[in-house]
Amino acid sequence: MNKTSNQVENFRLKNNTNTINILRLSFKHFPEESKALLIEVNKGDAKISQLLSELANNNTRDYTAVLDELEALRAENNKPWMELFRLAKVGDSIEYSTLKVKADEYSKKINL
């Protein structure tokens, strides 16, 4: 079990590195658009964090309602992330493709 969790942790770390490298590409080619999108991501992350705190602190709302809201917020927060990925691809499609292939490989390994 410990070996498996260490593998997943390692795959996630590598996948996160690739994601950040894709983010770097978007900032390299489209800094203003990327900044605006990252501000949106940060706002969404703050709302998600607030809901997670609500779950952890035995809130008065039904946990199912909080989880539903959390699911919707996470989906909404993925939109600016996908736009950042699109900007990276437009800016340098060859470098983006290389990073995307690596990220996809690690994602598959995580989902074993």
Summary of the structure (lengths in Angstrom):
residues: 112
radius of gyration: 16.6
end to end distance: 13.2
largest distance: 50.3
contacts: 304
relative contact order: 0.17
helix: 90%
strand: 0%
